Amino acid sequence: MPEGREIQVLRHRVSQSEQGRGCVSPAFDWQEAHPPISQVRHVFRAMPAATPDDRKRRAFICALALTGCRVKTLSKIRMKHLDLADGVLYLDAREVSTKFSKSFITPFMPVGGDFETEFRELILYLRDELNFAADAPVFPKSSTKSVPGTGFVNAGLSHEF
């Protein structure tokens, strides 16, 4: 077995033997576990913001950066789970899928004002202009309609997940 391959096998064995004991595998680089905030900001700034659907997608990226929540969890949050005044997201395991079915409070992380501003603007738009109630989704599905001769087109945001 070549020397490089021996090291890879050894790292893999160390990783397997230390799992569950709070040890970090030398083969795992924690710096690469998630993209740096500069890359997230680059993606966010490159996204279009012309339609309500575009704004929803941009706000989703902002919410990921602000809360650090899992995609599955964020996709099911409702308006009532947010407290914009305190910058907090309440995750109730009875209503939202969370890891280990635990309820907890997630404060917004200080990742920059542009993320928080964009996220707040979407919430205020949904609440004030589209009249979303407390039980309405924060990230609703897109609504479509049929236009003769054109086919299906985007008709804004629905009040459903």
C-alpha positions in Angstrom: 0.0 0.0 0.0 1.5 3.4 -0.9 2.3 5.7 1.9 -0.3 8.4 1.0 -3.0 5.7 0.9 -1.9 4.4 4.4 -2.4 7.8 5.9 -5.9 8.1 4.4 -6.9 4.7 5.8 -5.5 5.6 9.2 -7.4 8.9 9.2 -10.6 7.2 8.3 -10.1 4.6 11.1 -9.3 7.3 13.6 -12.4 9.2 12.5 -14.6 6.0 12.9 -13.2 5.1 16.3 -13.6 8.5 17.8 -17.1 9.2 16.6 -19.5 9.9 19.4 -16.8 10.7 21.9 -16.5 14.4 21.1 -13.3 14.0 19.3 -12.6 15.7 16.0 -11.1 13.7 13.2 -7.8 15.0 11.9 -9.1 14.2 8.4 -12.1 16.7 8.7 -11.4 20.3 8.0 -14.0 22.4 10.0 -13.0 25.5 8.0 -14.6 23.9 4.9 -17.9 22.8 6.6 -19.7 25.8 5.4 -19.1 28.7 3.0 -17.6 31.9 4.3 -20.0 34.7 4.8 -18.3 36.6 1.9 -19.3 33.9 -0.5 -22.9 33.9 0.8 -23.0 37.7 0.4 -21.7 37.3 -3.2 -24.5 34.9 -4.0 -27.0 37.1 -2.3 -26.0 40.2 -4.3 -26.0 38.3 -7.6 -29.6 37.2 -7.1 -32.4 39.1 -8.9 -35.0 41.0 -6.8 -37.5 42.0 -9.5 -40.5 39.8 -8.5 -42.0 38.7 -5.1 -40.7 35.2 -5.8 -37.2 36.6 -6.3 -37.4 38.5 -3.1 -38.5 35.3 -1.3 -35.5 33.5 -2.5 -33.1 36.3 -1.5 -34.8 36.4 1.9 -34.3 32.7 2.3 -30.5 33.0 1.8 -30.6 35.9 4.4 -32.5 33.7 6.9 -30.0 30.9 6.5 -27.2 33.3 7.2 -29.0 35.0 10.1 -30.2 31.9 11.9 -27.9 29.1 10.9 -31.0 26.8 10.7 -31.3 23.8 8.5 -33.1 24.3 5.2 -35.9 21.9 6.1 -36.5 23.8 9.3 -36.5 27.2 7.7 -38.8 26.2 4.9 -41.6 25.4 7.4 -41.5 28.4 9.7 -44.6 30.6 10.1 -44.9 34.3 10.7 -45.7 33.7 14.4 -42.3 32.1 14.9 -40.5 35.4 14.2 -39.9 38.3 16.6 -38.4 41.0 14.5 -38.2 43.5 17.3 -35.8 41.2 19.3 -34.2 39.6 16.3 -35.3 36.1 17.3 -36.7 33.0 15.7 -38.8 30.7 18.0 -38.6 27.1 16.8 -41.4 25.0 18.2 -40.8 21.3 17.6 -44.5 20.7 17.6 -44.9 22.8 14.4 -41.4 22.9 12.8 -39.1 20.0 12.0 -36.0 20.4 14.2 -33.1 18.2 14.9 -33.9 15.8 17.7 -37.4 17.3 17.9 -36.3 20.0 20.4 -37.8 23.4 20.7 -35.4 26.3 21.0 -34.9 30.0 20.4 -32.5 31.2 17.7 -31.2 34.8 17.9 -30.2 36.4 14.6 -26.4 36.3 14.2 -24.6 39.5 13.5 -23.6 38.8 9.9 -24.3 42.2 8.5 -27.1 44.7 8.1 -27.9 43.9 4.5 -29.1 40.3 5.3 -31.3 41.5 8.2 -32.7 44.4 6.2 -33.7 42.2 3.3 -35.2 39.6 5.6 -37.2 42.2 7.5 -38.4 43.8 4.2 -39.9 40.5 3.1 -41.6 39.9 6.4 -43.2 43.4 6.4 -44.2 42.9 2.7 -45.9 39.6 3.4 -47.6 40.9 6.5 -48.6 44.5 5.4 -49.1 44.2 1.7 -50.2 40.6 1.2 -52.0 40.3 4.5 -50.3 37.2 5.7 -51.6 36.1 9.1 -49.6 34.6 12.0 -50.1 31.1 10.8 -49.0 31.9 7.2 -45.7 30.6 6.0 -42.7 32.9 5.9 -41.5 31.3 2.6 -44.7 30.5 0.8 -44.9 28.5 -2.5 -45.2 30.4 -5.8 -48.6 30.7 -7.3 -49.1 30.1 -11.0 -51.9 30.8 -13.5 -52.6 29.8 -17.0 -52.5 32.4 -19.7 -53.9 31.4 -23.1 -51.2 31.3 -25.8 -48.4 31.7 -23.2 -48.9 28.8 -20.8 -48.3 29.0 -17.1 -46.9 32.1 -15.6 -45.9 33.2 -12.1 -48.8 34.8 -10.3 -47.1 35.9 -7.1 -47.0 34.2 -3.8 -49.7 31.9 -2.3 -50.6 31.6 1.4 -49.5 28.0 1.5 -46.3 26.0 2.1 
